[in-house]
Amino acid sequence: GLALAVVIALQDQVRWQPWFYLYLLGLVPFLVPGADAERPRQEGVLATLRFLLAAMYFWSGFHKLGPGFARVHERAFENPLRESWGETAAEVLGSVQPAVPWIEMLTAVLLLVPIGRTVGAILAVGTHLWVLLLIGPAGTRSNEVVWPWNLAMAALVLVLFWRAPAFGWRAMFAAGSRFAAVPVVVLAGIMPAFSPEHWDRYLSFHLYSGQNQRLMLVLDQDAVVALPPRYRAYLVPSKVDDRLLELRLKDWTYKELRVPFPGEERMNLKIGRDLAALPFPAGANVFFYFDYEFQMQERGWDRFTPAEMREMKRFPAPRQKLREAQ
């Protein structure tokens, strides 16, 4: 099962979603010989899974500390729910938002210590139920792909932590379990500290952190003929110039795969270069636009021509256009 999942992941990096990665790491402890038979090995498996979940909650909260999360929260939850839940509810959501990262990190710490484990489990389950309330049928009815994931995570928290007699640190690093526990500790506990510069965002549990890069292809009607038919269905009118159309990678993956685009630089560069190599007609208005959608107040509209895009090795820092400067 683990080998098949790795093969599937290597075929398409868009599949490197946080939930897929978490499930993948969750299979690693079961590679321990005798994990389904010997009690010490079973305790090692359970302890490794407990660490994996605690690490996810901690890094998910940590990566929300930047300004991007506030804008994601406003756009994804507060604004859409203002009409259905009312102005007061939207204001309450806005007032709760600054506490969310700290609640997640506190949840992780409580799950790791005996005295707070029950409270941590309650906070974790409550977090998943709260997310389901926001994005589920009673909320925005969005991001359906993570509905079952949140239910599964809430159930897993109860199985692993509720009235657990001990965390199982010693069993986790015992001779029989160590070779499976160490990679989980490194990948889930240490590597997220190097994100986003040196480790992928989704492999570091960036959940609504608002730190993803965004790349768009912007073009006029004359240039559409060069696009493969599979891309044309995802063109949308530009919000800045109604004579232009935009191909947004994030919208494309949502519509086609029902998952968000990871937004890593190497992915944006690869797709950008492929699009830049298309035979656009001479004289057509075609350019690429890059920014951090939720970390900037407005688009700066720095443009890259297809020729520049084909030669680009790294994206330059996007120019921020301040509202007060207009």
C-alpha positions as CSV (number, residue, x, y, z in Angstrom):
1,G,0.0,0.0,0.0
2,L,2.8,2.5,0.9
3,A,4.8,1.6,-2.2
4,L,1.7,2.1,-4.4
5,A,0.9,5.5,-2.8
6,V,4.5,6.6,-3.4
7,V,4.3,5.7,-7.1
8,I,1.0,7.6,-7.4
9,A,2.5,10.6,-5.7
10,L,5.5,10.6,-8.0
11,Q,3.3,10.7,-11.1
12,D,1.8,14.0,-10.2
13,Q,3.0,16.5,-7.7
14,V,-0.5,18.1,-7.4
15,R,-1.3,14.9,-5.4
16,W,1.0,16.1,-2.7
17,Q,-1.8,17.3,-0.6
18,P,-1.5,17.6,3.2
19,W,-4.0,14.8,3.8
20,F,-2.4,12.5,1.3
21,Y,1.0,13.1,2.9
22,L,-0.3,12.6,6.4
23,Y,-1.9,9.3,5.3
24,L,1.4,8.3,3.6
25,L,3.4,9.0,6.8
26,G,0.8,7.2,8.8
27,L,1.5,4.0,6.9
28,V,5.2,4.1,7.8
29,P,4.9,2.8,11.4
30,F,3.1,-0.3,10.1
31,L,6.3,-1.3,8.2
32,V,7.6,-2.5,11.6
33,P,7.8,-6.3,11.6
34,G,5.3,-7.8,14.0
35,A,3.5,-4.5,14.4
36,D,0.1,-6.3,14.3
37,A,1.1,-9.1,16.7
38,E,3.6,-8.0,19.4
39,R,2.4,-5.6,22.1
40,P,5.7,-3.6,22.4
41,R,5.7,-3.1,18.6
42,Q,2.0,-2.1,18.7
43,E,2.8,0.5,21.3
44,G,5.6,1.8,19.1
45,V,3.2,2.2,16.2
46,L,0.6,4.0,18.3
47,A,3.2,6.4,19.7
48,T,4.6,7.2,16.3
49,L,1.0,8.0,15.1
50,R,0.5,10.2,18.1
51,F,3.6,12.1,17.4
52,L,2.6,12.5,13.7
53,L,-0.8,14.1,14.7
54,A,0.8,16.4,17.3
55,A,3.3,17.6,14.8
56,M,0.6,18.3,12.3
57,Y,-1.3,20.5,14.7
58,F,1.8,22.4,15.8
59,W,3.1,23.2,12.4
60,S,-0.4,23.9,11.0
61,G,-0.8,26.6,13.7
62,F,2.8,27.9,13.4
63,H,2.5,28.5,9.7
64,K,-0.8,30.5,10.3
65,L,1.1,33.2,12.3
66,G,1.8,35.3,9.2
67,P,-0.6,37.9,7.8
68,G,-1.7,35.6,5.0
69,F,-3.9,33.5,7.3
70,A,-6.0,36.6,8.3
71,R,-6.8,37.3,4.6
72,V,-7.5,33.7,3.8
73,H,-9.8,33.5,6.8
74,E,-11.6,36.7,5.8
75,R,-12.1,35.6,2.2
76,A,-12.8,32.0,2.8
77,F,-15.0,32.2,5.8
78,E,-16.0,35.6,7.1
79,N,-17.2,37.2,3.8
80,P,-19.0,34.1,2.4
81,L,-20.8,33.5,5.7
82,R,-21.8,37.1,6.4
83,E,-24.9,36.7,4.2
84,S,-26.0,33.3,5.5
85,W,-25.0,33.6,9.1
86,G,-25.4,37.3,9.6
87,E,-23.1,40.2,10.4
88,T,-22.7,39.4,14.1
89,A,-21.5,35.8,13.3
90,A,-19.1,37.2,10.8
91,E,-17.7,39.6,13.3
92,V,-17.3,36.8,15.9
93,L,-15.4,34.8,13.3
94,G,-13.1,37.7,12.7
95,S,-12.5,38.2,16.4
96,V,-11.7,34.5,16.9
97,Q,-9.2,34.3,13.9
98,P,-6.1,35.6,15.7
99,A,-6.4,32.9,18.3
100,V,-6.6,30.0,15.9
101,P,-2.8,29.5,15.3
102,W,-2.2,29.5,19.1
103,I,-5.1,27.1,19.8
104,E,-3.6,24.6,17.2
105,M,-0.1,24.9,18.7
106,L,-1.5,24.6,22.2
107,T,-3.4,21.5,21.1
108,A,-0.1,19.9,20.0
109,V,1.6,20.6,23.3
110,L,-1.3,19.3,25.4
111,L,-1.4,16.1,23.3
112,L,2.2,15.5,24.2
113,V,2.0,15.8,28.0
114,P,-0.1,13.5,30.2
115,I,-1.7,16.2,32.3
116,G,-3.2,17.9,29.3
117,R,-3.9,15.0,26.9
118,T,-7.6,14.9,27.5
119,V,-8.0,18.6,27.0
120,G,-5.8,18.4,23.9
121,A,-8.0,15.7,22.5
122,I,-11.1,17.8,23.1
123,L,-9.5,20.8,21.4
124,A,-8.4,18.7,18.4
125,V,-11.8,17.1,17.9
126,G,-13.5,20.5,18.4
127,T,-11.2,22.1,15.8
128,H,-12.1,19.5,13.2
129,L,-15.8,19.8,13.9
130,W,-15.5,23.6,13.8
131,V,-13.8,23.4,10.4
132,L,-16.7,21.1,9.2
133,L,-19.2,23.6,10.4
134,L,-17.5,26.4,8.4
135,I,-17.0,24.5,5.1
136,G,-19.8,22.0,5.4
137,P,-23.5,22.1,4.4
138,A,-24.3,24.6,7.2
139,G,-21.4,26.8,6.1
140,T,-19.7,27.7,2.8
141,R,-20.3,24.2,1.2
142,S,-16.7,24.3,-0.1
143,N,-13.6,22.2,-0.2
144,E,-15.6,19.0,-0.1
145,V,-12.4,16.9,-0.5
146,V,-11.5,17.6,3.2
147,W,-14.8,16.8,4.7
148,P,-14.1,13.1,5.2
149,W,-10.5,14.0,6.2
150,N,-11.7,16.1,9.1
151,L,-14.1,13.4,10.2
152,A,-11.3,10.8,10.0
153,M,-8.9,13.0,11.9
154,A,-11.4,13.6,14.7
155,A,-12.0,9.9,15.0
156,L,-8.3,9.1,14.9
157,V,-7.6,11.6,17.7
158,L,-10.1,9.8,20.0
159,V,-8.6,6.4,19.2
160,L,-5.0,7.5,19.8
161,F,-5.3,10.0,22.7
162,W,-8.6,9.6,24.6
163,R,-7.7,8.1,28.0
164,A,-4.4,6.8,26.6
165,P,-2.4,5.5,29.6
166,A,0.9,6.8,28.2
167,F,2.2,8.5,25.1
168,G,4.7,5.7,24.4
169,W,7.9,7.6,23.9
170,R,10.1,4.6,25.0
171,A,8.2,2.1,22.8
172,M,8.4,4.6,19.9
173,F,12.2,4.5,19.9
174,A,12.7,0.9,21.0
175,A,14.9,-1.2,18.8
176,G,12.0,-2.7,16.9
177,S,10.2,0.5,16.1
178,R,13.0,3.0,15.8
179,F,13.6,2.6,12.0
180,A,10.0,3.6,11.3
181,A,9.7,6.3,14.0
182,V,12.9,8.3,13.0
183,P,11.7,9.2,9.4
184,V,8.3,10.2,10.8
185,V,10.0,12.5,13.4
186,V,12.3,14.0,10.8
187,L,9.7,14.5,8.1
188,A,6.8,15.6,10.3
189,G,8.6,17.1,13.2
190,I,11.7,18.8,11.9
191,M,11.5,19.4,8.1
192,P,8.5,21.8,8.4
193,A,10.8,24.2,10.2
194,F,12.5,24.8,6.8
195,S,9.3,25.7,5.0
196,P,8.6,27.5,2.7
197,E,12.1,28.3,1.4
198,H,13.6,24.8,1.6
199,W,10.6,22.4,2.2
200,D,7.3,22.2,0.5
201,R,4.3,24.0,2.1
202,Y,1.9,21.1,1.9
203,L,4.6,18.7,3.2
204,S,4.8,21.1,6.2
205,F,1.1,21.2,6.9
206,H,0.3,24.7,5.6
207,L,-3.4,24.5,6.1
208,Y,-5.0,27.8,5.1
209,S,-1.8,29.6,5.9
210,G,-2.1,32.0,3.0
211,Q,1.6,31.6,2.0
212,N,1.2,29.9,-1.4
213,Q,2.7,31.4,-4.5
214,R,0.3,32.3,-7.4
215,L,1.1,32.3,-11.1
216,M,-1.3,33.4,-13.8
217,L,-1.2,33.4,-17.6
218,V,-2.9,36.6,-18.8
219,L,-3.8,36.9,-22.5
220,D,-6.2,38.5,-25.0
221,Q,-8.6,36.8,-27.3
222,D,-6.1,36.7,-30.2
223,A,-3.8,34.5,-28.1
224,V,-6.4,32.0,-27.0
225,V,-6.0,30.0,-30.2
226,A,-2.6,28.9,-29.0
227,L,-3.9,27.3,-25.8
228,P,-4.6,23.6,-25.8
229,P,-8.4,23.0,-25.6
230,R,-8.1,21.5,-22.1
231,Y,-6.9,24.9,-20.8
232,R,-9.5,27.1,-22.6
233,A,-12.3,25.8,-20.4
234,Y,-10.6,27.4,-17.3
235,L,-10.1,30.9,-18.7
236,V,-11.9,33.6,-16.7
237,P,-12.3,37.3,-17.4
238,S,-9.6,39.5,-15.9
239,K,-10.6,41.5,-12.9
240,V,-8.4,44.3,-14.0
241,D,-9.1,44.6,-17.7
242,D,-12.2,43.1,-19.3
243,R,-10.4,42.8,-22.6
244,L,-8.1,40.1,-21.1
245,L,-8.5,36.6,-19.9
246,E,-6.7,34.8,-17.1
247,L,-5.7,31.2,-16.6
248,R,-5.3,30.7,-12.9
249,L,-3.6,27.5,-11.9
250,K,-5.4,27.4,-8.5
251,D,-8.8,27.6,-10.2
252,W,-7.8,25.0,-12.8
253,T,-6.9,22.3,-10.2
254,Y,-10.0,23.1,-8.1
255,K,-12.2,22.6,-11.1
256,E,-10.5,19.6,-12.6
257,L,-9.1,17.7,-9.6
258,R,-11.1,19.2,-6.7
259,V,-7.9,20.0,-4.8
260,P,-5.9,23.2,-4.4
261,F,-2.8,23.8,-6.4
262,P,0.3,23.3,-4.2
263,G,1.9,26.6,-5.4
264,E,5.5,25.7,-5.1
265,E,8.0,27.7,-7.1
266,R,9.3,24.7,-9.1
267,M,5.7,23.7,-10.1
268,N,4.9,27.3,-11.1
269,L,8.1,27.6,-13.1
270,K,7.6,24.2,-14.9
271,I,4.0,25.0,-15.9
272,G,4.9,28.6,-16.7
273,R,7.7,27.5,-19.0
274,D,5.4,25.0,-20.7
275,L,2.8,27.6,-21.3
276,A,5.4,30.2,-22.5
277,A,6.6,27.8,-25.1
278,L,3.2,27.7,-26.9
279,P,3.0,29.4,-30.3
280,F,1.2,32.6,-29.4
281,P,0.4,34.8,-32.5
282,A,2.7,37.7,-33.2
283,G,1.2,40.9,-31.7
284,A,-1.0,39.1,-29.2
285,N,-1.0,40.5,-25.7
286,V,0.4,37.7,-23.5
287,F,2.2,37.9,-20.2
288,F,2.6,36.1,-16.9
289,Y,1.8,37.4,-13.5
290,F,3.2,36.1,-10.2
291,D,2.6,37.0,-6.6
292,Y,1.6,35.8,-3.1
293,E,-2.1,36.1,-3.2
294,F,-2.9,36.5,0.5
295,Q,0.3,38.3,1.5
296,M,-0.2,41.3,-0.6
297,Q,-2.9,44.0,-0.4
298,E,-3.2,44.3,-4.2
299,R,-1.6,43.0,-7.3
300,G,1.5,44.9,-8.3
301,W,1.1,43.8,-11.9
302,D,4.7,43.1,-12.7
303,R,4.7,41.3,-16.0
304,F,6.9,38.6,-17.5
305,T,6.8,38.1,-21.2
306,P,6.7,34.5,-22.6
307,A,10.4,34.9,-23.5
308,E,11.3,36.0,-20.0
309,M,9.2,33.1,-18.5
310,R,11.0,30.5,-20.6
311,E,14.4,31.7,-19.3
312,M,13.4,32.2,-15.6
313,K,15.2,30.3,-12.9
314,R,13.6,31.9,-9.9
315,F,10.7,34.3,-9.5
316,P,11.7,37.8,-8.3
317,A,10.0,39.3,-5.3
318,P,6.6,40.7,-6.4
319,R,6.1,44.4,-6.2
320,Q,3.4,45.4,-3.7
321,K,1.0,48.1,-4.6
322,L,-0.3,49.8,-1.5
323,R,-3.8,50.9,-1.3
324,E,-2.9,54.2,0.3
325,A,-0.5,55.0,-2.5
326,Q,-3.3,55.1,-5.1
